[in-house]
Each structure stands twice: as C-alpha cells, then as structure tokens.
Amino acid sequence: MQDSSALEYFRGDQADGISPPDLSKDVGYVDHIVKARGKRTQFTSVSRDRAKIRDFGEQLYKLRSLEVVGDGHQLVEHEALMAELRRVVQSSERAERLKAIQAARYAEARVEGLVRWSFDIGGVPPKNLLTWASGKVRPYFTKA
C-alpha cells in the first residue's frame, strides 16, 4: 500500500460541494480531458497540485484517496494517466493522436489524475442519477 502523501489529490469546485459525475456516461481518458471540460462523465478530475486545480471552482477540496481506493473505486494517478496518454499518442491514428497530445498537455499542466467511480447504478432512475451520485461522491472530499 502507498503512503498517504503519494495519494494526495485536490479538486476545485463549488462552495456548496463537489459536482457529481454522470455515471451513465462512459468515455475514455482522452475524451474526458479534451472534450468533457465543464461536462460530466464517469470520471472526476483531481490534481496533485492544489494551485493548478483551483481555477475549476471557488472552493478547494482534498480527495480522501485512501477511502476511495479502499472502497473499490479507481484512482488513476497522474503518472499512470500520463503513461496511458503517451501510449495513445504512440499507437493511434492521426485524429486520435492529436486529441491525445492535447489531453497530455492539459493533464500535465494541471498535474491531473482521475477518479473512476465504481458505484452500482442499477435501480437508480436516470432522472435521479446526478442527485444520487452527489450523495455518494461528496463524502470522499473534505474542504482543504
């Protein structure tokens, strides 16, 4: 197990709490980083650098990383995310490669990592999904 400082991630968001992910949307890392800015996907973006993520919202939150991982969710650490983006750059067709290069620039600038939530959304009516996800995700963050 990694020490807690290795898993220190932050998120800038609204003062009234973390914006919930849209667990019904399933996109890849590249599309989340490049196309989904300001939109919701199954990921929540976080950063190793509290100063570089602050412009995403007026309140800074700290991710409770050990609980996230301990509860079966996936924390895609910055280094792993960058390695995957580099792999996509190396192995993709031109259009996808260009998106991956841009995603790598954004992720590097923000020292970004991602949380992929593994909640069972079966039985949650689609119209209630965001409200439901909000209640599930917010306990994993504390005001920093």
SERODO-558150 format. One record per atom (N, C-alpha, C): x, y, z. Coordinates in nm, 3 decimals, always signed. Atoms other than C-alpha are relative to their C-alpha. Example, Ala and Ser with C-alpha at 12.3 -4.5 7.8 and 13.67 -1.06 7.14 Angstrom:
x=+0.089&y=-0.119&z=+0.000 $
x=+1.230&y=-0.450&z=+0.780 $
x=+0.090&y=+0.120&z=+0.000 $
x=-0.082&y=-0.119&z=-0.006 $
x=+1.367&y=-0.106&z=+0.714 $
x=-0.077&y=+0.109&z=+0.073 $
This chain:
x=+0.085&y=-0.118&z=+0.000 $
x=+0.000&y=+0.000&z=+0.000 $
x=+0.088&y=+0.124&z=+0.000 $
x=-0.074&y=-0.123&z=+0.009 $
x=+0.120&y=+0.351&z=-0.081 $
x=-0.027&y=+0.086&z=+0.123 $
x=+0.026&y=-0.089&z=-0.112 $
x=+0.166&y=+0.615&z=+0.184 $
x=-0.097&y=+0.109&z=-0.044 $
x=+0.107&y=-0.094&z=+0.031 $
x=-0.099&y=+0.883&z=+0.206 $
x=+0.048&y=+0.121&z=-0.078 $
x=-0.047&y=-0.116&z=+0.075 $
x=+0.123&y=+1.163&z=+0.070 $
x=+0.010&y=-0.031&z=-0.149 $
x=-0.006&y=+0.039&z=+0.141 $
x=+0.161&y=+0.967&z=-0.255 $
x=-0.137&y=+0.009&z=-0.065 $
x=+0.136&y=-0.004&z=+0.053 $
x=-0.217&y=+0.979&z=-0.293 $
x=-0.069&y=+0.133&z=+0.026 $
x=+0.060&y=-0.129&z=-0.032 $
x=-0.270&y=+1.348&z=-0.214 $
x=-0.046&y=+0.070&z=-0.128 $
x=+0.060&y=-0.064&z=+0.116 $
x=-0.508&y=+1.496&z=-0.471 $
x=-0.103&y=+0.101&z=+0.045 $
x=+0.091&y=-0.110&z=-0.031 $
x=-0.723&y=+1.808&z=-0.480 $
x=-0.095&y=+0.023&z=-0.117 $
x=+0.098&y=-0.038&z=+0.102 $
x=-1.022&y=+1.943&z=-0.668 $
x=-0.054&y=+0.138&z=+0.034 $
x=+0.069&y=-0.128&z=-0.014 $
x=-1.155&y=+2.293&z=-0.721 $
x=-0.144&y=-0.020&z=-0.045 $
x=+0.141&y=+0.020&z=+0.036 $
x=-1.535&y=+2.300&z=-0.722 $
x=-0.084&y=+0.107&z=+0.068 $
x=+0.093&y=-0.096&z=-0.057 $
x=-1.841&y=+2.485&z=-0.595 $
x=+0.008&y=+0.000&z=+0.152 $
x=-0.006&y=-0.013&z=-0.146 $
x=-1.858&y=+2.611&z=-0.236 $
x=-0.099&y=-0.093&z=+0.068 $
x=+0.102&y=+0.085&z=-0.063 $
x=-2.171&y=+2.402&z=-0.171 $
x=+0.026&y=-0.149&z=-0.019 $
x=-0.035&y=+0.141&z=+0.011 $
x=-1.998&y=+2.075&z=-0.262 $
x=+0.052&y=-0.039&z=-0.137 $
x=-0.057&y=+0.056&z=+0.123 $
x=-1.840&y=+1.859&z=-0.528 $
x=-0.111&y=-0.026&z=-0.101 $
x=+0.093&y=+0.030&z=+0.108 $
x=-2.019&y=+1.841&z=-0.862 $
x=+0.001&y=-0.150&z=-0.024 $
x=+0.004&y=+0.146&z=+0.018 $
x=-2.139&y=+1.484&z=-0.915 $
x=+0.041&y=-0.041&z=-0.141 $
x=-0.027&y=+0.053&z=+0.133 $
x=-2.015&y=+1.271&z=-1.202 $
x=-0.130&y=-0.052&z=-0.061 $
x=+0.113&y=+0.063&z=+0.068 $
x=-2.259&y=+1.142&z=-1.462 $
x=+0.041&y=-0.144&z=-0.028 $
x=-0.043&y=+0.139&z=+0.006 $
x=-2.215&y=+0.770&z=-1.408 $
x=-0.059&y=-0.075&z=-0.119 $
x=+0.056&y=+0.064&z=+0.119 $
x=-2.422&y=+0.693&z=-1.718 $
x=+0.086&y=+0.027&z=-0.123 $
x=-0.087&y=-0.033&z=+0.113 $
x=-2.156&y=+0.846&z=-1.946 $
x=+0.131&y=-0.077&z=+0.015 $
x=-0.122&y=+0.079&z=-0.004 $
x=-1.865&y=+0.620&z=-2.032 $
x=+0.091&y=+0.047&z=-0.113 $
x=-0.095&y=-0.050&z=+0.099 $
x=-1.581&y=+0.798&z=-2.211 $
x=+0.141&y=-0.041&z=+0.042 $
x=-0.139&y=+0.031&z=-0.030 $
x=-1.208&y=+0.734&z=-2.233 $
x=+0.070&y=+0.120&z=+0.061 $
x=-0.078&y=-0.107&z=-0.063 $
x=-0.937&y=+0.940&z=-2.066 $
x=+0.014&y=+0.121&z=-0.092 $
x=-0.024&y=-0.110&z=+0.094 $
x=-0.865&y=+1.145&z=-2.378 $
x=-0.125&y=+0.085&z=-0.016 $
x=+0.123&y=-0.077&z=+0.019 $
x=-1.226&y=+1.244&z=-2.438 $
x=-0.042&y=+0.073&z=+0.127 $
x=+0.033&y=-0.070&z=-0.125 $
x=-1.282&y=+1.325&z=-2.071 $
x=+0.083&y=+0.127&z=+0.014 $
x=-0.089&y=-0.114&z=-0.020 $
x=-0.982&y=+1.558&z=-2.063 $
x=-0.020&y=+0.107&z=-0.106 $
x=+0.006&y=-0.096&z=+0.110 $
x=-1.024&y=+1.722&z=-2.405 $
x=-0.141&y=+0.050&z=-0.027 $
x=+0.134&y=-0.037&z=+0.044 $
x=-1.396&y=+1.717&z=-2.482 $
x=-0.098&y=+0.027&z=+0.113 $
x=+0.102&y=-0.006&z=-0.105 $
x=-1.571&y=+1.696&z=-2.147 $
x=+0.025&y=+0.108&z=+0.104 $
x=-0.022&y=-0.108&z=-0.095 $
x=-1.432&y=+2.004&z=-1.973 $
x=-0.131&y=+0.075&z=+0.021 $
x=+0.125&y=-0.068&z=-0.032 $
x=-1.729&y=+2.158&z=-1.797 $
x=-0.122&y=-0.090&z=-0.014 $
x=+0.109&y=+0.096&z=+0.011 $
x=-1.940&y=+1.849&z=-1.870 $
x=+0.029&y=-0.113&z=+0.096 $
x=-0.018&y=+0.110&z=-0.095 $
x=-1.990&y=+1.543&z=-1.657 $
x=+0.017&y=-0.132&z=-0.074 $
x=-0.019&y=+0.136&z=+0.048 $
x=-1.864&y=+1.193&z=-1.725 $
x=+0.009&y=-0.089&z=+0.123 $
x=-0.015&y=+0.091&z=-0.113 $
x=-1.800&y=+0.889&z=-1.508 $
x=+0.125&y=+0.031&z=+0.082 $
x=-0.121&y=-0.037&z=-0.071 $
x=-1.470&y=+1.049&z=-1.402 $
x=-0.018&y=+0.129&z=+0.080 $
x=-0.016&y=-0.128&z=-0.069 $
x=-1.391&y=+1.320&z=-1.151 $
x=+0.148&y=+0.035&z=-0.012 $
x=-0.138&y=-0.045&z=+0.014 $
x=-1.076&y=+1.519&z=-1.231 $
x=+0.051&y=+0.053&z=+0.133 $
x=-0.066&y=-0.046&z=-0.121 $
x=-0.835&y=+1.583&z=-0.945 $
x=+0.142&y=+0.038&z=-0.039 $
x=-0.136&y=-0.043&z=+0.031 $
x=-0.484&y=+1.728&z=-0.924 $
x=+0.092&y=-0.020&z=+0.119 $
x=-0.102&y=+0.009&z=-0.104 $
x=-0.165&y=+1.669&z=-0.730 $
x=+0.038&y=+0.139&z=+0.050 $
x=-0.041&y=-0.138&z=-0.032 $
x=-0.114&y=+2.049&z=-0.727 $
x=-0.123&y=+0.084&z=+0.031 $
x=+0.118&y=-0.075&z=-0.042 $
x=-0.369&y=+2.245&z=-0.529 $
x=-0.013&y=+0.134&z=-0.073 $
x=+0.006&y=-0.130&z=+0.068 $
x=-0.280&y=+2.571&z=-0.708 $
x=-0.047&y=-0.014&z=-0.144 $
x=+0.032&y=+0.016&z=+0.142 $
x=-0.330&y=+2.430&z=-1.059 $
x=-0.142&y=-0.048&z=-0.024 $
x=+0.138&y=+0.048&z=+0.017 $
x=-0.680&y=+2.292&z=-0.997 $
x=-0.099&y=+0.101&z=+0.057 $
x=+0.085&y=-0.097&z=-0.069 $
x=-0.814&y=+2.589&z=-0.801 $
x=-0.093&y=+0.074&z=-0.097 $
x=+0.083&y=-0.076&z=+0.095 $
x=-0.946&y=+2.764&z=-1.116 $
x=-0.120&y=-0.079&z=-0.050 $
x=+0.118&y=+0.078&z=+0.036 $
x=-1.200&y=+2.483&z=-1.157 $
x=-0.119&y=+0.033&z=+0.090 $
x=+0.109&y=-0.036&z=-0.090 $
x=-1.405&y=+2.630&z=-0.872 $
x=+0.050&y=+0.085&z=+0.114 $
x=-0.039&y=-0.094&z=-0.106 $
x=-1.408&y=+2.870&z=-0.582 $
x=+0.044&y=-0.067&z=+0.129 $
x=-0.036&y=+0.071&z=-0.124 $
x=-1.362&y=+2.605&z=-0.311 $
x=+0.099&y=-0.112&z=-0.033 $
x=-0.097&y=+0.108&z=+0.017 $
x=-1.061&y=+2.374&z=-0.280 $
x=-0.038&y=-0.116&z=+0.091 $
x=+0.031&y=+0.122&z=-0.075 $
x=-1.130&y=+2.016&z=-0.171 $
x=+0.118&y=-0.095&z=-0.009 $
x=-0.101&y=+0.105&z=+0.000 $
x=-0.894&y=+1.735&z=-0.078 $
x=-0.071&y=-0.134&z=-0.014 $
x=+0.054&y=+0.134&z=+0.022 $
x=-0.969&y=+1.385&z=-0.204 $
x=+0.045&y=-0.091&z=+0.113 $
x=-0.032&y=+0.102&z=-0.102 $
x=-0.984&y=+1.117&z=+0.065 $
x=+0.040&y=-0.127&z=-0.075 $
x=-0.050&y=+0.101&z=+0.094 $
x=-0.773&y=+0.894&z=-0.158 $
x=-0.002&y=-0.142&z=+0.056 $
x=-0.006&y=+0.135&z=-0.057 $
x=-0.727&y=+0.603&z=+0.078 $
x=-0.138&y=-0.062&z=+0.010 $
x=+0.138&y=+0.051&z=-0.005 $
x=-1.104&y=+0.571&z=+0.127 $
x=-0.051&y=-0.033&z=-0.140 $
x=+0.042&y=+0.024&z=+0.138 $
x=-1.163&y=+0.599&z=-0.249 $
x=+0.050&y=-0.137&z=-0.044 $
x=-0.061&y=+0.126&z=+0.042 $
x=-0.924&y=+0.313&z=-0.321 $
x=-0.051&y=-0.115&z=+0.086 $
x=+0.046&y=+0.103&z=-0.092 $
x=-1.030&y=+0.117&z=-0.013 $
x=-0.142&y=-0.046&z=-0.027 $
x=+0.139&y=+0.034&z=+0.029 $
x=-1.394&y=+0.127&z=-0.123 $
x=-0.019&y=-0.055&z=-0.142 $
x=+0.009&y=+0.066&z=+0.129 $
x=-1.312&y=-0.019&z=-0.465 $
x=-0.010&y=+0.090&z=-0.121 $
x=-0.001&y=-0.092&z=+0.114 $
x=-1.304&y=+0.293&z=-0.681 $
x=+0.143&y=+0.006&z=-0.053 $
x=-0.133&y=-0.004&z=+0.061 $
x=-1.011&y=+0.356&z=-0.914 $
x=+0.053&y=+0.142&z=+0.000 $
x=-0.072&y=-0.126&z=+0.008 $
x=-0.769&y=+0.643&z=-0.862 $
x=+0.107&y=-0.017&z=-0.107 $
x=-0.099&y=+0.003&z=+0.108 $
x=-0.582&y=+0.692&z=-1.189 $
x=+0.098&y=+0.112&z=+0.032 $
x=-0.098&y=-0.100&z=-0.042 $
x=-0.273&y=+0.865&z=-1.059 $
x=+0.059&y=+0.071&z=-0.120 $
x=-0.052&y=-0.085&z=+0.107 $
x=-0.109&y=+1.140&z=-1.261 $
x=+0.101&y=-0.074&z=-0.088 $
x=-0.103&y=+0.069&z=+0.076 $
x=+0.189&y=+0.928&z=-1.364 $
x=-0.060&y=-0.109&z=-0.090 $
x=+0.066&y=+0.105&z=+0.079 $
x=-0.032&y=+0.640&z=-1.481 $
x=-0.083&y=+0.062&z=-0.112 $
x=+0.078&y=-0.068&z=+0.102 $
x=-0.260&y=+0.880&z=-1.667 $
x=+0.091&y=+0.049&z=-0.113 $
x=-0.093&y=-0.050&z=+0.102 $
x=+0.036&y=+1.040&z=-1.845 $
x=+0.057&y=-0.115&z=-0.083 $
x=-0.051&y=+0.117&z=+0.072 $
x=+0.175&y=+0.696&z=-1.936 $
x=-0.103&y=-0.050&z=-0.101 $
x=+0.105&y=+0.046&z=+0.092 $
x=-0.159&y=+0.595&z=-2.088 $
x=-0.020&y=+0.099&z=-0.115 $
x=+0.014&y=-0.099&z=+0.107 $
x=-0.188&y=+0.922&z=-2.281 $
x=+0.117&y=-0.009&z=-0.098 $
x=-0.115&y=+0.019&z=+0.090 $
x=+0.164&y=+0.872&z=-2.419 $
x=-0.016&y=-0.125&z=-0.086 $
x=+0.024&y=+0.123&z=+0.077 $
x=+0.068&y=+0.519&z=-2.522 $
x=-0.098&y=+0.027&z=-0.113 $
x=+0.099&y=-0.032&z=+0.103 $
x=-0.236&y=+0.652&z=-2.709 $
x=+0.064&y=+0.085&z=-0.109 $
x=-0.070&y=-0.083&z=+0.099 $
x=-0.017&y=+0.915&z=-2.880 $
x=+0.082&y=-0.089&z=-0.093 $
x=-0.089&y=+0.087&z=+0.078 $
x=+0.223&y=+0.640&z=-2.996 $
x=-0.076&y=-0.097&z=-0.090 $
x=+0.064&y=+0.113&z=+0.069 $
x=-0.036&y=+0.389&z=-3.114 $
x=-0.129&y=+0.035&z=-0.073 $
x=+0.130&y=-0.037&z=+0.057 $
x=-0.326&y=+0.589&z=-3.257 $
x=+0.010&y=+0.057&z=-0.140 $
x=+0.013&y=-0.068&z=+0.129 $
x=-0.444&y=+0.716&z=-3.590 $
x=+0.012&y=+0.151&z=+0.024 $
x=-0.030&y=-0.142&z=-0.010 $
x=-0.384&y=+1.083&z=-3.662 $
x=-0.099&y=+0.080&z=+0.084 $
x=+0.099&y=-0.080&z=-0.072 $
x=-0.711&y=+1.230&z=-3.530 $
x=+0.003&y=-0.029&z=+0.150 $
x=-0.005&y=+0.037&z=-0.142 $
x=-0.698&y=+1.036&z=-3.203 $
x=+0.133&y=+0.042&z=+0.062 $
x=-0.131&y=-0.041&z=-0.050 $
x=-0.326&y=+1.110&z=-3.168 $
x=+0.001&y=+0.149&z=+0.033 $
x=+0.004&y=-0.143&z=-0.026 $
x=-0.389&y=+1.484&z=-3.195 $
x=-0.080&y=+0.032&z=+0.127 $
x=+0.076&y=-0.018&z=-0.125 $
x=-0.657&y=+1.464&z=-2.924 $
x=+0.081&y=-0.044&z=+0.121 $
x=-0.080&y=+0.052&z=-0.112 $
x=-0.424&y=+1.257&z=-2.706 $
x=+0.114&y=+0.095&z=+0.035 $
x=-0.106&y=-0.100&z=-0.026 $
x=-0.143&y=+1.513&z=-2.746 $
x=-0.057&y=+0.117&z=+0.078 $
x=+0.063&y=-0.111&z=-0.072 $
x=-0.381&y=+1.788&z=-2.636 $
x=-0.038&y=-0.042&z=+0.142 $
x=+0.035&y=+0.051&z=-0.133 $
x=-0.507&y=+1.575&z=-2.346 $
x=+0.124&y=-0.007&z=+0.089 $
x=-0.124&y=+0.008&z=-0.077 $
x=-0.147&y=+1.514&z=-2.236 $
x=+0.046&y=+0.139&z=+0.044 $
x=-0.037&y=-0.138&z=-0.037 $
x=-0.079&y=+1.889&z=-2.242 $
x=-0.086&y=+0.048&z=+0.117 $
x=+0.091&y=-0.043&z=-0.107 $
x=-0.386&y=+1.961&z=-2.030 $
x=+0.030&y=-0.073&z=+0.130 $
x=-0.023&y=+0.080&z=-0.121 $
x=-0.317&y=+1.675&z=-1.787 $
x=+0.133&y=+0.036&z=+0.065 $
x=-0.131&y=-0.038&z=-0.054 $
x=+0.049&y=+1.774&z=-1.747 $
x=-0.008&y=+0.138&z=+0.066 $
x=+0.011&y=-0.135&z=-0.055 $
x=-0.036&y=+2.141&z=-1.691 $
x=-0.073&y=+0.002&z=+0.133 $
x=+0.080&y=+0.004&z=-0.122 $
x=-0.287&y=+2.053&z=-1.419 $
x=+0.049&y=-0.106&z=+0.099 $
x=-0.049&y=+0.112&z=-0.081 $
x=-0.087&y=+1.759&z=-1.276 $
x=-0.121&y=-0.086&z=+0.037 $
x=+0.132&y=+0.061&z=-0.016 $
x=-0.416&y=+1.579&z=-1.326 $
x=+0.006&y=-0.150&z=+0.022 $
x=+0.033&y=+0.140&z=-0.017 $
x=-0.535&y=+1.244&z=-1.207 $
x=-0.151&y=-0.012&z=-0.015 $
x=+0.144&y=+0.020&z=+0.016 $
x=-0.880&y=+1.091&z=-1.238 $
x=-0.050&y=-0.101&z=+0.102 $
x=+0.068&y=+0.101&z=-0.080 $
x=-1.121&y=+0.908&z=-1.014 $
x=-0.108&y=-0.061&z=-0.087 $
x=+0.106&y=+0.073&z=+0.069 $
x=-1.330&y=+0.643&z=-1.184 $
x=-0.083&y=-0.067&z=+0.108 $
x=+0.088&y=+0.050&z=-0.104 $
x=-1.625&y=+0.568&z=-0.961 $
x=-0.058&y=-0.135&z=-0.039 $
x=+0.050&y=+0.135&z=+0.025 $
x=-1.745&y=+0.209&z=-0.929 $
x=-0.129&y=-0.028&z=+0.077 $
x=+0.128&y=+0.021&z=-0.067 $
x=-2.091&y=+0.255&z=-0.785 $
x=-0.092&y=-0.084&z=-0.087 $
x=+0.101&y=+0.076&z=+0.071 $
x=-2.368&y=+0.016&z=-0.881 $
x=-0.121&y=+0.092&z=-0.019 $
x=+0.110&y=-0.093&z=+0.026 $
x=-2.623&y=+0.240&z=-1.050 $
x=-0.127&y=-0.072&z=-0.045 $
x=+0.120&y=+0.077&z=+0.032 $
x=-2.867&y=-0.041&z=-1.126 $
x=-0.110&y=+0.035&z=+0.097 $
x=+0.113&y=-0.034&z=-0.085 $
x=-3.207&y=+0.051&z=-0.993 $
x=-0.013&y=+0.148&z=+0.030 $
x=+0.010&y=-0.145&z=-0.019 $
x=-3.132&y=+0.426&z=-0.987 $
x=-0.066&y=+0.058&z=-0.125 $
x=+0.065&y=-0.058&z=+0.118 $
x=-3.379&y=+0.604&z=-1.216 $
x=+0.090&y=+0.106&z=-0.064 $
x=-0.088&y=-0.096&z=+0.067 $
x=-3.190&y=+0.808&z=-1.479 $
x=-0.022&y=+0.144&z=+0.042 $
x=+0.026&y=-0.139&z=-0.039 $
x=-3.362&y=+1.130&z=-1.373 $
x=+0.054&y=+0.033&z=+0.138 $
x=-0.052&y=-0.022&z=-0.135 $
x=-3.229&y=+1.083&z=-1.018 $
x=+0.150&y=-0.028&z=+0.012 $
x=-0.137&y=+0.047&z=-0.005 $
x=-2.878&y=+0.972&z=-1.110 $
x=+0.098&y=+0.105&z=+0.053 $
x=-0.094&y=-0.102&z=-0.047 $
x=-2.694&y=+1.303&z=-1.057 $
x=-0.017&y=+0.030&z=+0.148 $
x=+0.025&y=-0.024&z=-0.143 $
x=-2.859&y=+1.366&z=-0.720 $
x=+0.052&y=-0.117&z=+0.082 $
x=-0.046&y=+0.120&z=-0.069 $
x=-2.788&y=+1.009&z=-0.615 $
x=+0.153&y=-0.003&z=+0.007 $
x=-0.146&y=+0.003&z=+0.006 $
x=-2.423&y=+1.030&z=-0.730 $
x=+0.061&y=+0.108&z=+0.088 $
x=-0.049&y=-0.108&z=-0.085 $
x=-2.377&y=+1.360&z=-0.550 $
x=+0.013&y=-0.046&z=+0.145 $
x=-0.003&y=+0.050&z=-0.137 $
x=-2.464&y=+1.199&z=-0.218 $
x=+0.104&y=-0.107&z=+0.023 $
x=-0.100&y=+0.107&z=-0.012 $
x=-2.227&y=+0.911&z=-0.287 $
x=+0.143&y=+0.052&z=-0.008 $
x=-0.136&y=-0.049&z=+0.027 $
x=-1.925&y=+1.114&z=-0.406 $
x=+0.048&y=+0.102&z=+0.104 $
x=-0.042&y=-0.109&z=-0.090 $
x=-1.923&y=+1.411&z=-0.168 $
x=+0.070&y=-0.045&z=+0.127 $
x=-0.073&y=+0.042&z=-0.121 $
x=-1.815&y=+1.212&z=+0.141 $
x=+0.148&y=-0.032&z=-0.024 $
x=-0.140&y=+0.029&z=+0.030 $
x=-1.488&y=+1.134&z=-0.038 $
x=+0.087&y=+0.125&z=-0.011 $
x=-0.074&y=-0.127&z=+0.007 $
x=-1.385&y=+1.501&z=-0.033 $
x=-0.021&y=+0.080&z=+0.129 $
x=+0.011&y=-0.091&z=-0.113 $
x=-1.311&y=+1.740&z=+0.253 $
x=+0.052&y=+0.137&z=-0.044 $
x=-0.050&y=-0.135&z=+0.033 $
x=-1.263&y=+2.116&z=+0.235 $
x=+0.144&y=+0.012&z=+0.044 $
x=-0.144&y=-0.013&z=-0.029 $
x=-0.894&y=+2.197&z=+0.219 $
x=+0.030&y=+0.139&z=+0.053 $
